[in-house]
Amino acid sequence: MIYVPTKTGDIFVLNRTNGELVVPAPERPVPQGPAKGDRLSPTQPFSALTFRPAEKLTGADTWGATIYDQLVCRVMFHSLRYEGIFTPPSEQGTLVFPGNLGMFEWGGLSVDTDRQVAIANPMALPFVSKLIPRGPGNPIEPDENAKGGSGSESGIQPQYGVPYGVELNPFLSPLGFPCKQPAWGYISAVDLKTNQIVWKKRIGTVRDSSPVPLPFKMGMPMLGGPVTTAGNIFFIGATADNYLRAFNVSNGDKLWEARLPAGGQATPMTYQVNGKQYVVIAAGGHGSFGTKLGDYIVAYALPDGTESK
């Protein structure tokens, strides 16, 4: 089988010998009304194996660390275009959920081949996409002295050669927290024999995101994937707090965590030397993700004289 996790939260399952769908993914109508000059498909495939929310967001789903925060988030929510998943980008501003980071980002899945389980780390973080018509400061072609793009993920993304630039930002409150109620990030397991989700749990705290470093397990956004081992354990950094954690593959129980010197927005790897197993991660942080930047390679192993179970 081939498992293809997507930003929409769907996982498409294909027969690797002929590319045919194993899990049904019927085409369904999606919102229309594109920007001027754009074209849309009237339908999109929706896999039966999915982490995609079953219902559209509503104003009641907005959230804030304070009453003021929540009020501002709700006002912003009702000012945006939003008709559910695949709502087209607009000059008005469109709420994109699942967001631009996706429910699944580049980290992908990790497969425990012995137990026929895939470990996933889906997110639930809305974004706002606003089309900016061409005009002063937003030319359709770069200035002859320009080097290309903005070099940043903030501000107007130029999208040279097409009718619009675009502003892309997470849907955040004035205090910088997501406007959607928690959780914003999970770990989960998929049984590859039945293609069913067998457990799903929050991961990550606001310790490195809040003005007050609290260990509340909100379920944090992530960049990076998990790695599984033969010992029924998987390791993951990725979260917007500076930790590497180990979990039980069977049930998602946390077994261990270690504080990293910078953000662990990377996928760990594991290797063995002289019979001793190691887990290593690049802790470099991520500028646009807002985690602490660094230049570290950090390796862990069980103490001498102990054995993994």
Residue pairs with C-beta under 8 A, 6 or more apart in sequence:
1 13
1 14
1 15
1 16
1 22
1 192
2 13
2 14
2 15
2 16
3 11
3 12
3 13
3 109
3 111
3 118
3 192
4 11
4 12
4 13
4 14
5 11
5 103
5 104
5 108
5 109
5 120
6 12
6 102
6 103
6 104
7 98
7 100
7 101
7 102
7 103
7 104
7 105
8 50
8 52
8 85
8 98
8 102
8 103
9 50
9 51
9 52
9 53
9 98
9 102
9 103
9 104
9 122
10 25
10 45
10 46
10 47
10 49
10 50
10 51
10 52
11 23
11 47
11 49
11 50
11 51
11 104
11 109
11 120
11 190
12 21
12 23
12 25
12 45
12 47
12 49
13 21
13 22
13 23
13 47
13 49
13 195
14 20
14 21
14 22
15 21
15 22
22 195
23 47
23 48
23 49
23 195
24 47
24 48
25 45
25 46
25 47
25 48
26 45
26 46
27 43
27 44
27 45
27 46
28 43
28 44
28 45
28 46
29 42
29 43
30 40
30 41
30 42
30 43
30 44
30 85
30 86
31 83
31 84
31 86
31 87
31 88
32 40
32 42
32 88
33 88
33 90
34 40
34 88
35 88
35 89
35 90
35 91
35 131
35 163
35 164
36 163
37 163
38 88
40 88
44 86
46 52
48 195
49 190
49 195
49 196
49 197
51 103
51 104
51 120
51 122
51 186
51 188
51 197
51 200
52 85
52 98
52 103
53 97
53 98
53 124
56 82
56 83
56 84
56 85
57 77
57 82
57 95
57 97
57 126
57 180
59 74
59 77
59 78
61 180
61 181
62 70
62 73
62 74
62 77
62 179
62 180
62 181
63 69
63 70
63 73
63 173
63 177
63 178
63 179
63 180
63 181
63 182
64 70
64 71
64 72
64 73
64 173
64 175
64 177
64 179
65 173
65 175
65 177
66 175
68 174
69 173
69 174
69 175
69 177
70 173
72 173
72 174
73 171
73 173
73 179
76 128
76 171
76 179
77 95
77 171
77 179
79 92
79 93
80 92
80 93
80 94
80 95
80 128
81 87
81 88
81 90
81 92
81 93
81 94
81 95
82 94
82 95
82 97
85 97
85 98
87 94
87 95
87 96
88 94
89 96
89 129
89 130
89 131
89 166
90 129
90 130
90 131
91 130
91 131
91 132
91 133
91 164
92 130
93 128
93 129
93 130
94 128
94 129
94 130
95 126
95 127
95 128
95 171
96 126
96 127
96 128
96 129
97 124
97 126
97 127
97 171
97 180
98 123
98 124
98 125
98 126
99 123
99 125
99 126
99 127
99 170
99 171
100 127
100 129
100 168
101 123
101 125
101 127
101 170
101 221
101 223
102 123
103 122
103 123
103 124
104 120
104 121
104 122
104 123
105 123
105 222
105 223
106 223
106 225
107 121
107 222
107 223
107 224
107 225
107 226
107 238
107 267
108 225
109 118
109 119
109 120
109 190
109 225
109 226
110 118
110 119
110 225
110 226
110 227
110 228
110 234
111 117
111 118
111 119
111 192
111 228
112 118
112 119
112 228
112 232
112 234
112 249
114 230
115 232
115 249
115 250
116 191
116 192
116 193
117 189
117 190
117 191
117 192
117 198
117 228
117 249
117 250
118 189
118 190
118 192
119 187
119 188
119 189
119 226
119 228
119 234
119 249
120 187
120 188
120 189
120 190
120 226
121 185
121 186
121 187
121 188
121 203
121 222
121 225
121 226
121 236
121 238
122 185
122 186
122 188
123 184
123 185
123 186
123 221
123 222
124 180
124 183
124 184
124 185
124 186
125 170
125 171
125 178
125 180
125 184
125 185
125 221
126 170
126 171
126 178
126 179
126 180
127 168
127 169
127 170
127 171
128 167
128 168
128 169
128 170
128 171
129 166
129 167
129 168
130 166
130 167
131 164
131 165
131 166
132 138
132 156
132 164
132 165
132 166
132 167
133 163
133 164
134 140
134 163
134 164
134 165
137 156
138 156
138 158
138 165
139 158
139 160
140 160
140 161
140 162
140 163
141 160
141 161
142 148
142 158
142 160
149 157
149 158
150 156
150 157
150 158
152 288
153 168
153 288
154 169
154 288
155 167
156 165
156 166
156 167
157 165
157 166
157 167
157 168
158 165
159 165
159 166
170 178
171 178
171 179
171 180
172 178
172 179
173 179
176 209
177 206
177 209
178 184
178 221
182 202
182 218
182 219
183 202
183 218
183 219
184 218
184 219
184 220
184 221
185 202
185 203
185 204
185 219
185 220
185 221
185 222
185 239
185 240
186 200
186 201
186 202
186 203
186 219
187 200
187 201
187 203
187 226
187 236
187 247
187 252
188 197
188 199
188 200
188 201
188 252
189 197
189 198
189 199
189 200
189 249
189 250
189 252
190 196
190 197
190 198
191 197
191 198
199 251
199 252
200 252
201 252
202 217
202 218
202 219
203 217
203 219
203 220
203 222
203 236
203 239
203 245
204 217
204 218
204 219
204 220
204 221
204 222
204 239
204 240
204 241
204 243
205 214
205 215
205 216
205 217
205 218
205 220
205 241
206 214
206 216
206 218
206 220
206 241
207 213
207 214
207 215
207 241
207 242
208 240
208 241
208 242
208 263
208 291
208 292
209 220
209 240
209 241
209 290
220 239
220 240
220 241
221 239
221 240
221 289
222 236
222 238
222 239
222 240
222 265
223 238
223 265
223 286
223 289
224 236
224 237
224 238
224 264
224 265
224 266
224 267
225 236
225 238
225 267
226 234
226 235
226 236
226 238
226 267
226 268
227 234
227 235
227 236
227 267
227 268
227 269
227 270
227 279
228 234
228 249
229 235
229 270
229 277
229 308
231 308
231 309
232 248
232 249
232 250
232 309
233 246
233 247
233 248
233 249
233 255
233 308
234 246
234 247
234 249
235 244
235 245
235 246
235 247
235 268
235 270
235 279
235 281
236 244
236 245
236 247
236 268
237 243
237 244
237 245
237 260
237 263
237 264
237 265
237 266
237 267
237 268
237 281
237 283
238 264
238 265
238 266
238 267
239 264
240 263
240 289
240 290
240 291
242 259
242 260
242 261
242 262
242 263
242 264
242 283
242 291
242 292
243 257
243 258
243 259
243 260
243 264
244 257
244 258
244 260
244 264
244 268
244 279
244 281
244 298
244 300
245 254
245 256
245 257
245 258
246 254
246 255
246 256
246 257
246 279
247 253
247 254
247 255
248 255
258 300
260 281
260 283
260 296
260 298
261 283
261 292
261 294
261 296
261 298
262 283
262 284
262 285
262 291
262 292
262 293
262 294
262 295
262 296
263 283
263 284
263 285
263 286
263 289
263 291
263 292
263 293
263 294
264 281
264 282
264 283
265 284
265 285
265 286
265 289
265 291
266 281
266 282
266 283
266 284
267 281
268 279
268 280
268 281
269 279
269 280
269 281
270 277
270 278
270 279
270 280
271 277
271 278
271 280
272 278
276 301
276 302
276 304
277 301
277 302
277 308
278 299
278 300
278 301
279 299
279 300
279 301
280 297
280 298
280 299
280 300
281 297
281 298
282 296
282 297
283 294
283 296
283 297
283 298
284 293
284 294
284 295
284 296
285 291
285 292
285 293
285 294
286 293
287 293
302 308
